Amino acid sequence: MIEEHAAGTELRTYHCFGFFAESDPDVSELRSSADVIITSTGWIVEAMVDVAFEQPLGEFGADVHTLYHERIDRLPFRTP
């Protein structure tokens, strides 16, 4: 997906995988996304992986849980 924002152009990829967790009759989801925003001063890069359980599983309750998240702001443009 490509969107124009006041801050700059955003490029986003998003994937969602449904699965049946152990002893859970409902479909849970594993979601991943990666964003790149191109601004006048540099790049903003963000990556996230989360899981959404319909029923509690082990130490995780029935909810959305972030497994990985990283955001790097204002990576400078490189000059050749």
LUMDOMAR-994205 format. One record per residue: x negated, y negated, z of N, C-alpha, C, O in turn; residue in three letters. Coordinates in nm, 3 decimals. Layout:
% residues N
R   neast  nnorth     nup  caeast canorth    caup   ceast  cnorth     cup   oeast  onorth     oup   r
R       X       Y       Z       X       Y       Z       X       Y       Z       X       Y       Z Ala
...
% end
This chain:
% residues 80
R   neast  nnorth     nup  caeast canorth    caup   ceast  cnorth     cup   oeast  onorth     oup   r
R  -0.084   0.115   0.000   0.000   0.000   0.000  -0.090  -0.124   0.000  -0.191  -0.127   0.070 Met
R  -0.054  -0.223  -0.077  -0.128  -0.349  -0.082  -0.029  -0.460  -0.050   0.077  -0.469  -0.112 Ile
R  -0.064  -0.546   0.046   0.022  -0.658   0.084  -0.061  -0.784   0.097  -0.177  -0.781   0.138 Glu
R   0.000  -0.895   0.061  -0.063  -1.026   0.078  -0.010  -1.088   0.207   0.110  -1.092   0.230 Glu
R  -0.103  -1.137   0.293  -0.069  -1.204   0.419  -0.142  -1.338   0.422  -0.231  -1.363   0.341 His
R  -0.103  -1.422   0.515  -0.171  -1.551   0.531  -0.319  -1.532   0.560  -0.403  -1.611   0.515 Ala
R  -0.353  -1.426   0.636  -0.493  -1.400   0.673  -0.574  -1.345   0.554  -0.696  -1.361   0.550 Ala
R  -0.507  -1.281   0.458  -0.577  -1.222   0.344  -0.502  -1.103   0.287  -0.386  -1.080   0.321 Gly
R  -0.567  -1.029   0.202  -0.508  -0.912   0.138  -0.530  -0.789   0.225  -0.642  -0.764   0.271 Thr
R  -0.424  -0.712   0.248  -0.433  -0.591   0.330  -0.416  -0.469   0.242  -0.323  -0.460   0.162 Glu
R  -0.508  -0.374   0.257  -0.501  -0.244   0.191  -0.477  -0.141   0.300  -0.553  -0.134   0.396 Leu
R  -0.371  -0.059   0.287  -0.336   0.035   0.394  -0.305   0.172   0.335  -0.239   0.185   0.232 Arg
R  -0.356   0.274   0.403  -0.318   0.411   0.371  -0.261   0.472   0.499  -0.312   0.449   0.608 Thr
R  -0.155   0.548   0.483  -0.085   0.607   0.598  -0.044   0.748   0.560   0.013   0.771   0.453 Tyr
R  -0.072   0.843   0.649  -0.035   0.983   0.626   0.034   1.035   0.751  -0.005   1.003   0.863 His
R   0.136   1.116   0.730   0.210   1.176   0.841   0.230   1.324   0.810   0.280   1.361   0.704 Cys
R   0.190   1.409   0.905   0.203   1.553   0.890   0.296   1.606   0.998   0.273   1.582   1.116 Phe
R   0.400   1.677   0.958   0.491   1.737   1.055   0.443   1.877   1.092   0.390   1.950   1.008 Gly
R   0.461   1.915   1.219   0.423   2.049   1.264   0.509   2.089   1.382   0.569   2.004   1.448 Phe
R   0.514   2.217   1.407   0.586   2.269   1.523   0.484   2.300   1.633   0.400   2.388   1.618 Phe
R   0.493   2.226   1.742   0.404   2.251   1.856   0.454   2.375   1.930   0.570   2.415   1.917 Ala
R   0.364   2.435   2.006   0.396   2.557   2.080   0.521   2.538   2.166   0.530   2.441   2.242 Glu
R   0.616   2.630   2.154   0.743   2.633   2.230   0.827   2.506   2.214   0.904   2.472   2.304 Ser
R   0.813   2.435   2.102   0.891   2.314   2.076   0.969   2.337   1.947   0.909   2.348   1.840 Asp
R   1.102   2.344   1.954   1.182   2.369   1.833   1.191   2.247   1.740   1.232   2.261   1.625 Pro
R   1.153   2.129   1.789   1.158   2.008   1.708   1.025   1.983   1.638   0.920   2.030   1.683 Asp
R   1.030   1.910   1.529   0.909   1.879   1.453   0.835   1.764   1.520   0.892   1.658   1.545 Val
R   0.707   1.785   1.549   0.620   1.680   1.600   0.542   1.624   1.481   0.544   1.682   1.373 Ser
R   0.475   1.511   1.500   0.404   1.448   1.389   0.262   1.410   1.428   0.237   1.363   1.539 Glu
R   0.169   1.431   1.335   0.033   1.382   1.346   0.021   1.272   1.241   0.042   1.297   1.122 Leu
R  -0.012   1.151   1.285  -0.014   1.035   1.196  -0.154   0.976   1.190  -0.222   0.965   1.292 Arg
R  -0.196   0.938   1.071  -0.324   0.869   1.058  -0.305   0.750   0.965  -0.227   0.755   0.870 Ser
R  -0.378   0.644   0.996  -0.372   0.525   0.911  -0.509   0.459   0.907  -0.588   0.470   1.001 Ser
R  -0.536   0.392   0.798  -0.659   0.316   0.782  -0.623   0.186   0.710  -0.556   0.188   0.607 Ala
R  -0.667   0.074   0.765  -0.638  -0.057   0.710  -0.766  -0.132   0.683  -0.863  -0.121   0.759 Asp
R  -0.767  -0.208   0.575  -0.875  -0.301   0.545  -0.808  -0.433   0.507  -0.724  -0.437   0.418 Val
R  -0.845  -0.539   0.576  -0.794  -0.673   0.544  -0.911  -0.756   0.495  -1.013  -0.766   0.563 Ile
R  -0.896  -0.813   0.379  -1.001  -0.896   0.319  -0.964  -1.041   0.344  -0.863  -1.090   0.293 Ile
R  -1.046  -1.111   0.424  -1.020  -1.251   0.456  -1.128  -1.338   0.391  -1.222  -1.288   0.330 Thr
R  -1.112  -1.467   0.406  -1.212  -1.558   0.347  -1.346  -1.550   0.419  -1.448  -1.592   0.364 Ser
R  -1.348  -1.498   0.543  -1.472  -1.493   0.620  -1.532  -1.353   0.632  -1.643  -1.338   0.683 Thr
R  -1.460  -1.251   0.585  -1.513  -1.115   0.596  -1.403  -1.011   0.594  -1.291  -1.038   0.551 Gly
R  -1.437  -0.893   0.642  -1.347  -0.779   0.642  -1.298  -0.749   0.784  -1.371  -0.771   0.881 Trp
R  -1.177  -0.700   0.795  -1.126  -0.643   0.920  -1.090  -0.498   0.886  -1.016  -0.473   0.792 Ile
R  -1.143  -0.404   0.963  -1.121  -0.262   0.937  -1.061  -0.199   1.062  -1.108  -0.222   1.173 Val
R  -0.957  -0.119   1.043  -0.891  -0.053   1.156  -0.852   0.088   1.116  -0.801   0.111   1.006 Glu
R  -0.877   0.185   1.206  -0.839   0.324   1.184  -0.768   0.376   1.308  -0.806   0.342   1.420 Ala
R  -0.666   0.458   1.288  -0.590   0.510   1.401  -0.539   0.650   1.370  -0.501   0.681   1.258 Met
R  -0.540   0.735   1.474  -0.479   0.868   1.468  -0.394   0.882   1.593  -0.443   0.864   1.705 Val
R  -0.266   0.914   1.575  -0.183   0.940   1.691  -0.094   1.061   1.665  -0.079   1.106   1.552 Asp
R  -0.037   1.111   1.773   0.050   1.228   1.765   0.181   1.192   1.836   0.179   1.127   1.941 Val
R   0.292   1.235   1.779   0.424   1.210   1.838   0.487   1.345   1.873   0.519   1.424   1.784 Ala
R   0.503   1.371   2.002   0.566   1.495   2.048   0.712   1.467   2.082   0.743   1.369   2.148 Phe
R   0.800   1.556   2.037   0.941   1.546   2.072   0.966   1.602   2.212   1.057   1.557   2.282 Glu
R   0.885   1.701   2.252   0.895   1.764   2.384   0.759   1.756   2.451   0.657   1.752   2.381 Gln
R   0.753   1.753   2.586   0.622   1.752   2.654   0.539   1.872   2.615   0.592   1.981   2.594 Pro
R   0.409   1.852   2.604   0.317   1.961   2.569   0.190   1.944   2.651   0.116   1.847   2.632 Leu
R   0.164   2.038   2.741   0.044   2.031   2.825   0.041   1.903   2.904   0.137   1.870   2.974 Gly
R  -0.068   1.830   2.895  -0.084   1.704   2.968  -0.014   1.586   2.901  -0.009   1.477   2.957 Glu
R   0.041   1.608   2.781   0.106   1.501   2.706   0.257   1.507   2.723   0.318   1.613   2.710 Phe
R   0.317   1.392   2.752   0.462   1.384   2.761   0.524   1.369   2.623   0.454   1.355   2.523 Gly
R   0.655   1.373   2.618   0.728   1.354   2.492   0.722   1.205   2.457   0.796   1.124   2.513 Ala
R   0.632   1.170   2.366   0.610   1.031   2.330   0.503   1.025   2.222   0.456   1.129   2.175 Asp
R   0.465   0.905   2.183   0.355   0.885   2.088   0.227   0.864   2.168   0.224   0.781   2.260 Val
R   0.122   0.938   2.135  -0.006   0.929   2.205  -0.116   0.898   2.103  -0.129   0.966   2.001 His
R  -0.195   0.796   2.132  -0.305   0.758   2.044  -0.426   0.845   2.077  -0.476   0.845   2.189 Thr
R  -0.472   0.919   1.976  -0.588   1.006   1.993  -0.717   0.934   1.956  -0.823   0.962   2.012 Leu
R  -0.708   0.840   1.862  -0.826   0.765   1.818  -0.780   0.629   1.766  -0.682   0.621   1.692 Tyr
R  -0.851   0.524   1.805  -0.823   0.391   1.752  -0.951   0.309   1.755  -1.018   0.299   1.858 His
R  -0.983   0.250   1.643  -1.100   0.163   1.637  -1.068   0.048   1.542  -1.011   0.067   1.435 Glu
R  -1.106  -0.072   1.584  -1.087  -0.191   1.502  -1.217  -0.272   1.506  -1.273  -0.298   1.612 Arg
R  -1.262  -0.311   1.388  -1.382  -0.393   1.376  -1.341  -0.521   1.305  -1.295  -0.517   1.191 Ile
R  -1.357  -0.632   1.372  -1.316  -0.762   1.318  -1.431  -0.834   1.252  -1.546  -0.829   1.297 Asp
R  -1.399  -0.899   1.146  -1.487  -0.994   1.078  -1.624  -0.939   1.039  -1.727  -1.000   1.067 Arg
R  -1.622  -0.824   0.974  -1.746  -0.775   0.915  -1.785  -0.873   0.805  -1.703  -0.904   0.719 Leu
R  -1.907  -0.923   0.804  -1.944  -1.023   0.705  -1.957  -0.963   0.566  -1.989  -0.845   0.550 Pro
R  -1.933  -1.047   0.467  -1.959  -1.007   0.329  -2.110  -1.002   0.309  -2.182  -1.083   0.367 Phe
R  -2.157  -0.910   0.229  -2.301  -0.900   0.202  -2.328  -0.970   0.070  -2.250  -0.961  -0.024 Arg
R  -2.439  -1.038   0.065  -2.480  -1.101  -0.060  -2.584  -1.014  -0.127  -2.668  -0.955  -0.059 Thr
R  -2.581  -1.003  -0.260  -2.676  -0.916  -0.329  -2.818  -0.966  -0.320  -2.909  -0.902  -0.374 Pro
% end
